[in-house]
Amino acid sequence: MLDRWAHTQLSPFTRGVSTASLRMAFDDWITHLSLNPAEQLKLLQLAVQSMQQLSNYAFQAKKKDCKPCIEPMVHDTRFSHPSWQAWPFNAISQSFLLTQQWWHEATTGVRGVSPHHESVVNFTARQCLDMLSPANFVMTNPEVLERTEKTMGGNLRQGFVNWLEDTQRWQSGQPPKGAEAFQVGRNVAITPGQVIYRNHLIELIQFTPVTPQVRPEPVLIVPSWIMKYYILDLSPHNSLIKYLVDNGHTVFAMSWANPDADDRDLDMDDYLRMGVMDALEVVCAVVPRHKVHAVGYCLGGTLLAIAAAAMGRDADDRLASMTLLAAQTDFSEPGELELFIDDSQVAHLEDIMWDRGYLDSTQLAGAFQWMNSNDLIWSRLLKDYLLGERTPMTDLMAWNADGTRLPYRMHAEYLRRMFLKNDLASGRYRACGKPVALTAIQCPIYGIGTVRDHVSPWRSVHKLHLLTNVDTTFLLTSGGHNVGIVNPPGVPGRSYQVLTRLHDGPYLEPDAWLQAAAQYEGSWWTHWLAWLQAHSGESGPLPAMGAPDMGLSSLCKAPGQYVLEK
C-alpha cells in the first residue's frame, strides 16, 4: 500500500512514465556502449565526418544550387517551406538533421542491448531532439520570422492568446477550442436509430433502415471501449454506419459506458459477457434465424476475436463473418506502443489505476500523441502558437478529444495478458474460465490494417493469417489508425491493397504480401461492402425495431445516454 501510494504521488511529475523503466533502458545502453570500443570509434568517425560535411556545406550554402549533405526522412515535413533553403537557415536545418542522424546511429545497433531497451532509448533520444528542433523556435524558423515581420509581431501576440486559452481549457478540463461546434446527437452521431437494450456496460443501438428491403444478416459493430462508438458515425458524409444503412444493411452498434471508480473491478470477462455476448443475444432475438456479420474496431476487434474463438470452442455458429478494423490478435510486435509497456511500466500504471480505480483518458491520449509527436504536438505548436493560426477543428479531432476511462482490473489484465504474455496468440488466454484458440474461429474473416498505424501496426495485424484456418481477406489502406478507417468514398488520394487467402492457401509474410496484393485507388469501404454482400443472402423484408414481446423495446433515441457520459 505504501509503495503504491508513493508511486501515485510521483506520477504527476513523471507524466505516468516509470522512471525505473527508463533508467534500466539507458543503463543497458550506456553500459554496453562503454564496453564496445569499436562502436565508440565508429561514432567518433561519424561525428568528425558530419562536422566536415557541415563545414563544406556552410561555405557553399549561399549558392542557390547548393546540394544538401543530408535529406530529411520522407515523412518529415518540418523543413519543407521554401524559406528553409535560404542562408543561414539551410545550414541550421542541415546541422539538426546530421545531429539527428548521429543520435540514431548511437542508439541503435549496439551489440548486447535488448531490443526493447534499444527502442526505448532511441525513442527518447528522438523525442528530445524533436523538442529542440530549430522549427520550434522563433529565431531559428524562417517561416515564423517572415510572418512576424509581416504582421509586426501579430502572430506571436495571437499565438500567446491561443496558448493562454488552451492552458485555461486544459486546467478546467474543457475540450479544445472549436470542439463545441461538434455536438453528439446534433451534428455528429446523428444516424437515426433507437437504443433497444441497456445493461451496466453497454447500450445497444438499432439503426433505422432507409431502404425498402435489407440483407437478412444483421451487422453488429463492436467499437473499442478506449473510444466512443461514434467514430464510425461522425458527420453524415463520413459515417460508416450510415453508409451501411444506406446500402441495405440492418445495423446494430454497441455504445460502451464510461466507467468510473465504482467500476474498478470490471474485468475482461465482464466486457466479453456483458458486451459482445449480451449484444449478440439481443441481435439474434431481433433478427432470429439469421447469422450475424460482426465488426470489431481496435480493442473491440480483439475482444470480438476472443468471442469468435470462444463461440467456435463451444460450437456456437451464430456468426456469418467477422471483420476486424485495425485490431491486433498477436501482440509480439505491437510497434511503438510497446515502448510504454514493460513489467516496470505496467506495474507503475497499475499503481496509478489502483489509486483512482481507472486510467484517465488524458494519460492514454498523451501516449498516443508522443508516438506521433511531429504531427500531433510540434506541428501544432508551430501553427497555433508561433504562426498564430488556429488548426481548424474537424469532427474527427472533436471525437478524439471526447475521451473515455478504462477500469483498473480490466486494463491491468489486458496489458499483462496481451502485451506482456501474448496469451491470445499462444493459446493460453482463458475466456470465462476455459482456454480459447483462434484456430477455433469458423467464419470467414475480413481484416483491415492501415499504412501509418501507430496503435495497431499493420504488420502486427497481418499476423492474423498465422493464427486462423478460415478464408481470410486482408486489406491494407492508406492513412493511420483513425483516418484510414474513417475513409469514405470520394476523398482524393486514398488507396488500398487487398488479397484473399483461402483456408488451405499458403502463408505470405508481410513483404511478400505487399508484392502480391492488387492495388486500387479509392476507399476500402466499397470493396468491403461488396465482400459483405457476397457473404449475405438476398434482400428481403425489414426486421422489427427491437423485440417488444421479449422486453426489447425502445429505451431512447440514438445516440443514447452512455455516449454522453464524461
C-alpha positions in Angstrom: 0.0 0.0 0.0 2.8 2.4 0.9 4.6 1.6 -2.4 1.5 2.2 -4.4 0.9 5.4 -2.7 4.4 6.6 -3.2 4.3 5.8 -6.9 1.0 7.6 -7.3 2.4 10.7 -5.7 5.3 10.7 -8.2 3.1 10.1 -11.2 2.2 13.8 -11.9 5.9 14.7 -12.1 6.8 11.8 -14.5 3.7 12.1 -16.7 2.8 8.5 -15.8 6.1 7.1 -17.1 8.0 4.6 -15.0 11.4 6.2 -14.2 12.7 2.7 -13.3 11.9 1.5 -16.8 13.7 4.5 -18.4 16.7 4.0 -16.1 17.1 0.3 -16.9 16.9 1.1 -20.6 19.6 3.8 -20.5 21.8 1.7 -18.1 21.6 -1.2 -20.6 22.6 1.1 -23.5 25.3 3.1 -21.9 26.9 0.0 -20.2 27.2 -1.9 -23.5 28.3 1.2 -25.4 31.0 1.8 -22.9 32.3 -1.7 -23.4 32.4 -1.6 -27.2 35.5 0.4 -28.3 34.8 -0.3 -32.0 31.3 1.1 -31.6 32.7 4.2 -29.9 35.3 4.7 -32.7 32.6 4.4 -35.3 30.5 7.1 -33.6 33.6 9.3 -33.3 34.3 8.9 -37.0 30.7 9.7 -37.9 30.8 12.8 -35.7 34.0 14.0 -37.5 32.5 13.2 -40.9 29.3 15.0 -40.1 31.3 18.1 -39.0 33.3 18.0 -42.2 30.1 17.7 -44.3 28.5 20.6 -42.4 31.6 22.8 -42.8 31.8 22.1 -46.5 28.1 22.8 -46.9 28.2 26.0 -44.8 30.9 27.5 -47.2 28.6 26.9 -50.2 25.2 27.3 -48.6 24.7 30.8 -50.0 24.6 29.4 -53.5 21.2 28.7 -54.9 22.2 25.3 -56.4 24.0 24.1 -53.3 23.2 20.4 -52.8 22.3 19.4 -49.2 24.5 16.9 -47.5 21.6 15.1 -45.9 17.9 14.8 -46.8 15.1 14.6 -44.2 13.0 11.4 -43.9 10.1 11.1 -46.3 7.5 11.8 -43.6 9.5 14.8 -42.1 8.0 18.0 -43.4 9.4 20.4 -40.8 11.9 21.9 -43.3 9.7 21.8 -46.5 8.9 25.5 -46.6 10.9 27.3 -49.3 12.4 29.8 -46.8 14.4 26.9 -45.3 16.5 26.9 -48.4 18.0 30.4 -47.7 21.1 31.1 -45.7 21.6 30.6 -42.7 18.5 28.5 -42.2 19.6 25.9 -44.7 22.8 25.3 -42.7 20.8 25.3 -39.4 18.4 22.6 -40.7 21.3 20.6 -42.1 23.1 20.7 -38.7 20.0 19.4 -37.0 19.5 16.6 -39.5 23.1 15.5 -39.1 22.8 15.6 -35.3 19.6 13.5 -35.6 21.4 11.0 -37.8 24.3 10.7 -35.3 22.0 10.0 -32.4 20.1 7.4 -34.4 23.3 5.6 -35.1 24.4 6.0 -31.4 21.2 4.5 -30.0 20.7 1.6 -32.5 22.8 -1.5 -33.3 24.8 -1.5 -30.0 25.6 -5.2 -29.5 24.2 -6.7 -26.3 21.4 -4.2 -25.8 18.0 -5.8 -25.6 15.6 -4.8 -28.5 13.1 -3.3 -26.1 15.7 -1.1 -24.3 17.2 -0.1 -27.6 13.7 1.0 -28.8 13.1 3.0 -25.6 16.5 4.8 -25.8 16.1 5.6 -29.5 12.6 6.8 -29.0 13.5 9.0 -26.0 16.5 10.5 -27.9 14.3 11.2 -30.9 11.7 13.0 -28.7 14.4 15.1 -27.0 15.8 16.1 -30.5 12.3 16.8 -31.8 11.7 19.1 -28.9 14.9 21.0 -29.7 14.2 21.2 -33.5 15.0 24.7 -34.9 11.5 24.6 -36.4 10.1 25.1 -32.8 11.8 28.4 -32.1 11.1 31.9 -33.4 14.7 32.9 -34.1 15.6 29.7 -36.0 12.5 29.3 -38.0 12.5 31.5 -41.2 8.8 30.9 -41.8 7.9 32.3 -38.3 10.4 35.2 -38.8 8.8 36.2 -42.1 5.3 36.1 -40.5 6.5 38.1 -37.5 8.0 40.8 -39.8 4.9 40.9 -42.0 2.4 41.2 -39.1 4.7 43.3 -36.9 4.5 40.6 -34.2 0.8 40.0 -34.5 1.3 36.3 -35.0 3.2 36.0 -31.7 0.5 38.0 -29.9 -2.2 35.8 -31.3 -0.1 32.7 -30.5 0.2 33.8 -26.9 -3.6 34.2 -26.7 -4.1 30.8 -28.2 -1.7 29.3 -25.7 -3.3 31.0 -22.8 -6.8 29.8 -23.9 -5.6 26.3 -24.4 -3.9 26.3 -21.0 -7.1 27.5 -19.3 -9.2 24.9 -21.1 -6.8 22.1 -20.1 -6.7 23.2 -16.5 -10.5 23.3 -16.3 -11.0 20.0 -18.2 -12.7 21.7 -21.2 -12.3 20.3 -24.7 -10.0 22.1 -27.2 -11.1 25.3 -29.0 -13.7 24.5 -31.7 -14.8 21.1 -30.3 -18.0 22.7 -29.1 -19.1 23.0 -32.8 -19.5 19.2 -32.9 -22.2 18.1 -30.6 -23.1 14.4 -30.2 -26.7 13.9 -31.4 -26.9 17.2 -33.1 -24.3 17.2 -36.0 -22.3 14.1 -35.2 -23.7 10.7 -34.3 -27.0 11.6 -36.0 -27.8 8.4 -37.9 -31.4 7.7 -36.8 -32.0 4.8 -34.5 -33.2 3.5 -31.1 -31.5 2.2 -28.0 -33.2 -1.2 -27.6 -31.1 -2.7 -24.8 -29.0 -1.4 -21.9 -27.0 -3.1 -19.2 -24.3 -1.7 -16.8 -21.7 -1.8 -19.5 -23.4 -1.2 -22.9 -26.3 0.3 -24.8 -27.2 -1.4 -28.0 -28.4 0.9 -30.8 -30.5 -0.4 -33.7 -30.4 2.0 -36.6 -33.5 2.8 -38.7 -33.4 1.3 -42.2 -33.8 3.7 -45.1 -34.1 1.1 -47.9 -37.3 -0.8 -48.8 -35.5 -4.1 -48.3 -32.4 -5.2 -46.3 -30.0 -8.1 -46.4 -31.1 -10.8 -44.0 -27.9 -11.0 -41.9 -27.6 -8.0 -39.5 -24.4 -6.2 -38.8 -23.2 -5.9 -35.2 -20.5 -3.3 -34.6 -18.2 -3.7 -31.5 -16.2 -0.5 -31.0 -13.3 -0.2 -28.7 -14.1 1.0 -25.2 -11.0 3.2 -25.5 -13.1 5.2 -27.9 -16.7 6.3 -28.2 -18.6 4.4 -30.9 -19.5 7.5 -33.0 -16.1 7.5 -34.7 -18.0 5.2 -37.1 -20.9 7.6 -37.1 -19.3 11.1 -37.4 -20.8 13.6 -39.9 -23.2 12.1 -42.5 -20.6 12.3 -45.2 -18.1 10.1 -43.4 -20.3 7.8 -41.3 -19.6 4.2 -41.9 -22.8 3.3 -40.1 -24.9 5.5 -42.4 -23.0 4.0 -45.4 -24.1 0.5 -44.4 -27.7 1.6 -43.7 -27.9 3.4 -47.0 -26.7 0.3 -48.8 -29.4 -2.0 -47.3 -28.0 -3.5 -44.1 -29.6 -3.8 -40.7 -27.0 -2.3 -38.4 -26.6 -2.5 -34.6 -23.8 -0.8 -32.7 -22.7 -1.1 -29.1 -22.1 2.1 -27.1 -19.9 1.5 -24.1 -20.5 3.1 -20.7 -17.7 5.4 -19.5 -16.5 3.6 -16.3 -15.7 5.4 -13.0 -14.1 4.5 -9.8 -17.0 2.2 -8.8 -16.3 0.1 -11.8 -12.7 -0.7 -10.8 -13.2 -4.4 -10.6 -14.8 -5.0 -14.1 -12.5 -7.4 -15.9 -12.1 -8.7 -19.4 -14.6 -11.5 -18.9 -17.2 -8.8 -17.9 -16.5 -6.9 -21.1 -16.9 -10.2 -23.1 -20.0 -11.4 -21.4 -21.9 -8.1 -20.8 -20.5 -6.6 -24.0 -20.2 -8.8 -27.1 -22.2 -11.8 -25.9 -25.2 -9.9 -24.5 -25.3 -7.7 -27.6 -25.2 -10.8 -29.8 -28.1 -12.3 -27.9 -30.2 -9.2 -28.4 -29.4 -9.0 -32.2 -30.4 -12.6 -32.6 -33.6 -12.0 -30.8 -34.5 -9.1 -33.0 -33.4 -10.9 -36.2 -33.9 -14.6 -35.5 -32.9 -17.5 -37.7 -30.1 -15.4 -39.4 -26.4 -15.3 -38.7 -24.7 -12.1 -37.8 -21.9 -10.1 -39.5 -19.7 -9.0 -36.6 -17.4 -6.0 -36.9 -14.8 -5.0 -34.3 -12.6 -1.9 -34.2 -9.2 -1.8 -32.5 -9.6 -3.3 -29.0 -13.2 -4.1 -29.8 -11.8 -6.2 -32.6 -9.5 -8.1 -30.2 -12.5 -8.7 -27.9 -14.6 -9.9 -30.9 -11.8 -12.3 -31.9 -11.9 -13.7 -28.4 -15.7 -14.0 -28.6 -15.5 -15.7 -32.0 -12.9 -18.2 -30.7 -15.0 -19.0 -27.6 -18.0 -19.5 -29.8 -16.1 -21.9 -32.1 -14.9 -23.7 -29.0 -18.5 -24.1 -27.8 -19.9 -25.0 -31.2 -21.8 -21.7 -31.4 -22.3 -20.9 -35.1 -24.2 -17.6 -35.0 -21.5 -15.6 -36.9 -21.8 -15.2 -40.6 -18.5 -13.3 -40.9 -16.0 -11.3 -38.8 -14.5 -8.0 -39.8 -11.5 -6.7 -37.8 -10.7 -3.0 -38.3 -7.1 -2.2 -37.2 -7.3 -4.9 -34.5 -4.4 -6.9 -33.2 -4.6 -10.6 -32.2 -0.9 -11.2 -31.8 1.0 -8.7 -29.6 4.5 -9.9 -30.1 5.3 -6.9 -32.3 2.9 -4.1 -31.3 5.0 -1.3 -32.7 5.9 1.9 -30.7 3.1 1.2 -28.2 5.4 -1.4 -26.8 7.7 1.4 -25.7 5.2 2.2 -23.0 4.6 -1.3 -21.9 7.0 -3.5 -20.0 6.8 -5.1 -16.5 8.0 -1.9 -14.8 5.7 0.4 -16.7 2.7 -1.8 -16.3 3.3 -2.0 -12.5 3.5 1.7 -12.4 0.3 2.1 -14.3 -1.4 -0.4 -12.0 -0.4 1.7 -9.0 -1.9 4.8 -10.7 -5.1 3.0 -11.6 -5.3 1.4 -8.1 -5.5 4.8 -6.6 -8.2 6.2 -8.9 -9.9 3.0 -9.9 -9.4 3.7 -13.6 -6.9 5.0 -16.2 -7.8 8.6 -17.2 -8.3 9.3 -20.9 -5.7 12.1 -20.8 -2.9 9.7 -19.9 -3.9 7.4 -22.8 -4.1 10.3 -25.2 -0.7 11.5 -24.1 1.0 8.2 -25.0 -0.6 8.2 -28.5 0.4 11.8 -29.1 4.1 11.1 -28.3 4.1 8.1 -30.7 3.4 10.7 -33.5 4.7 13.8 -31.9 5.7 15.7 -35.0 2.2 15.6 -36.4 0.2 15.8 -33.1 2.4 18.1 -30.9 5.2 20.1 -32.6 3.3 20.9 -35.8 0.5 22.3 -33.6 3.0 24.3 -31.6 4.3 25.9 -34.8 0.9 26.6 -36.3 -1.1 27.6 -33.2 1.5 29.4 -31.1 4.3 30.6 -33.4 2.3 31.4 -36.6 -0.8 32.4 -34.7 -3.1 30.3 -36.8 -5.7 28.0 -35.3 -5.7 24.5 -36.6 -9.2 24.0 -37.9 -11.3 21.7 -35.8 -12.8 18.7 -37.5 -15.4 16.1 -36.4 -12.6 13.5 -36.1 -10.5 15.8 -33.9 -13.5 16.7 -31.7 -14.2 13.0 -31.3 -10.6 12.4 -30.4 -11.0 14.9 -27.5 -14.1 13.1 -26.2 -12.1 10.5 -24.3 -13.1 7.6 -22.1 -11.7 5.9 -19.0 -10.5 2.3 -18.5 -11.3 0.4 -15.3 -8.4 -0.7 -13.2 -8.8 -4.5 -13.3 -9.7 -4.8 -17.0 -6.9 -2.7 -18.2 -4.3 -4.4 -16.0 -5.5 -7.8 -17.3 -5.4 -6.5 -20.9 -1.8 -5.2 -20.6 -0.5 -8.3 -18.8 -2.3 -11.0 -20.7 -2.0 -9.4 -24.2 1.1 -7.2 -24.4 3.4 -8.8 -21.8 2.4 -12.5 -22.1 0.7 -12.6 -25.6 -1.7 -15.2 -24.2 -4.3 -14.9 -27.0 -1.9 -15.8 -29.8 -0.2 -18.6 -27.8 -3.5 -20.3 -26.8 -3.2 -19.5 -23.1 -6.0 -16.9 -22.9 -8.9 -18.1 -20.8 -12.4 -16.8 -21.7 -15.0 -17.4 -19.0 -12.7 -20.0 -17.3 -11.7 -22.0 -20.4 -8.8 -21.5 -22.8 -9.6 -20.3 -26.3 -7.6 -20.7 -29.6 -8.1 -18.5 -32.6 -7.9 -21.7 -34.8 -11.4 -22.4 -33.4 -12.9 -19.5 -35.4 -15.3 -20.9 -38.1 -16.5 -17.9 -40.0 -14.7 -16.1 -42.9 -12.6 -13.1 -41.8 -12.0 -9.7 -43.4 -9.0 -7.9 -41.7 -8.0 -4.3 -42.3 -4.7 -2.7 -41.5 -3.6 0.9 -42.1 -0.3 2.0 -43.5 0.6 4.7 -40.9 -0.9 3.0 -37.8 1.0 3.8 -34.6 -1.5 1.9 -32.4 -2.1 -1.3 -34.3 0.8 -1.6 -36.9 -0.4 -3.4 -40.0 2.4 -5.9 -39.9 1.2 -6.9 -36.4 -2.5 -7.0 -37.6 -1.3 -9.2 -40.6 -0.2 -11.9 -38.1 -3.9 -13.0 -38.0 -3.0 -15.1 -41.1 -0.8 -17.3 -38.8 -3.5 -17.8 -36.2 -6.6 -18.9 -38.1 -7.7 -21.6 -40.5 -10.5 -19.9 -42.4 -10.8 -17.9 -45.6 -9.2 -14.5 -44.8 -9.3 -11.4 -46.9 -6.7 -8.8 -45.8 -6.8 -5.2 -46.9 -4.2 -2.5 -46.3 -5.4 1.0 -46.7 -3.7 4.4 -46.7 -3.9 6.6 -43.6 -3.5 6.0 -39.9 -5.4 4.2 -37.1 -8.4 6.5 -37.4 -8.1 8.4 -40.7 -7.5 5.1 -42.5 -10.7 3.6 -41.2 -12.9 6.8 -41.5 -12.3 6.6 -45.2 -15.5 7.4 -47.2 -15.7 7.2 -51.0 -14.8 10.3 -53.0 -11.9 11.5 -50.9 -8.9 12.1 -53.2 -5.6 10.4 -52.6 -6.9 7.3 -50.9 -5.8 3.8 -52.0 -5.7 0.2 -50.7 -4.2 -3.2 -51.4 -6.2 -6.4 -50.9 -5.6 -10.1 -51.2 -7.7 -13.2 -50.1 -6.1 -16.3 -48.7 -8.2 -19.4 -48.7 -8.2 -21.5 -45.6 -5.8 -24.0 -47.1 -3.7 -21.4 -49.0 0.0 -20.6 -48.4 1.0 -18.0 -45.9 2.7 -14.8 -47.3 4.8 -12.8 -44.9 4.1 -9.0 -45.0 6.7 -8.0 -47.6 5.6 -10.9 -50.0 2.0 -9.9 -49.3 2.8 -6.3 -50.4 4.2 -7.6 -53.7 1.3 -9.9 -54.4 -1.7 -7.8 -53.3 -3.5 -5.9 -56.0 -3.6 -2.1 -55.6 -6.7 0.1 -56.1 -7.4 3.8 -55.9 -10.3 5.0 -53.7 -11.9 3.9 -50.4 -11.8 0.4 -49.0 -15.5 0.9 -47.9 -16.7 0.0 -51.4 -14.6 -3.2 -51.5 -15.7 -4.3 -48.0 -19.4 -3.6 -48.9 -19.1 -5.9 -52.0 -17.4 -8.6 -49.8 -20.1 -8.2 -47.1 -22.9 -8.5 -49.7 -21.2 -11.5 -51.3 -21.4 -13.2 -47.9 -25.1 -12.2 -47.4 -28.4 -13.5 -48.6 -30.8 -11.8 -51.0 -32.5 -8.7 -49.7 -35.9 -9.2 -48.0 -38.4 -7.5 -45.7 -37.3 -5.1 -42.9 -37.0 -6.5 -39.4 -38.9 -5.0 -36.4 -37.4 -2.3 -34.4 -36.4 -4.2 -31.3 -38.5 -7.1 -30.0 -41.2 -5.7 -27.6 -42.6 -9.2 -26.8 -39.1 -10.1 -25.4 -38.7 -6.8 -23.5 -36.5 -5.2 -26.1 -38.5 -2.1 -26.9 -37.1 1.4 -27.5 -35.5 3.0 -24.4 -34.5 6.2 -26.1 -33.4 7.6 -29.4 -29.9 7.2 -30.7 -27.1 8.0 -29.8 -28.3 7.1 -26.3 -27.1 8.1 -22.9 -23.8 6.3 -22.4 -22.1 8.2 -25.3 -22.8 11.5 -23.5 -21.1 10.4 -20.2 -18.0 12.5 -19.4 
